[in-house]
């Protein structure tokens, strides 16, 4: 798998070039045919037996920050890019811009906070990034307004086949597509690595317009809440219980026959799977299914704890289930009637 290297790359929405360059390099090594469209999506083609036009989609971008101001003391103000969980921003390490300038997100010390401020999450406008400079001029030598900042978090394997890393949403999906392309399956599909999903599913919309798929398979890292103080019926997905099939979210009502077909394929091939219990959020399927003449879509996701923060946790077993299920869905749909 390619996940270790993918998660340690910076790729905030609109600035996915590091991830794109890595994927382009891997595709070239595989001898896989691909091109990059005007928006920055990578569209790779695995040629083989064809019954349907199948588009696999996984977004390259991650949530992050963008520099909005530098004050007279050299501290950096910022805005969120994508739906960041701002409760966990304080004290996190980031890297800024192409030169990966290290910085720490800070706020005033707890000793100086009012009673109201203590114990509550601070809004973004009360936070800043400290890069160790003391004047605006010093900071401006290495950081510019408009630079992107990504979280700094190492890939670590721990516990019972678990992974800790940033950007598992959605480098997990990118890794799965790369793995499938590396296998040279005798089944035709397009592997699409999209841009700007976290800010409005933008890349997938233009890619689907180009490809006009009959079936869209969206690979995604999805919310997981199997933790203390969350009732079981409120848990969207569970770590270790396999690939996740979505029924509905804020952007898509999934075709039930397509979802049930994927579930049966999982059962027939002894692949662990589960249904996503919540309807919040959305993914690339939201635009793929309604582009041009429309398409059937299925989302095959990996449960990720602490999603949209600086650190996520996922199971290697669940990633493997998502890979196996996606492969079998492609194969079954290209067999023909």
Secondary structure, DSSP 4 states (H G I P E B T S, - for coil): --HHHHHTS--BTT--HHHHHHHHHHHHHHT-EEEE-TTS-EEEEE--B-SS-EEEEEE--B-EEEEEEE-TTS-EEEEEES---GGG-TT-EEEETTTTEEEEEE-S-GGGS-TTTTTSPPPGGG-EEE-S-SSHHHHHTT--TT-EEEE----EEETTTEEEES-HHHHHHHHHHHHHHHTT-SB-EEEEEES-GGGTSHHHHHHHHHH--SEEEEEEEEE---STTS-GGG-S--TTS-EEE-SB-SS-B--HHHHHHHHHHHHHTT--EEE--------THHHHTTSTT--EEEEEEEEEBTTTSS-EEEEHHHHHHHHHHHHHHHHHHTS--
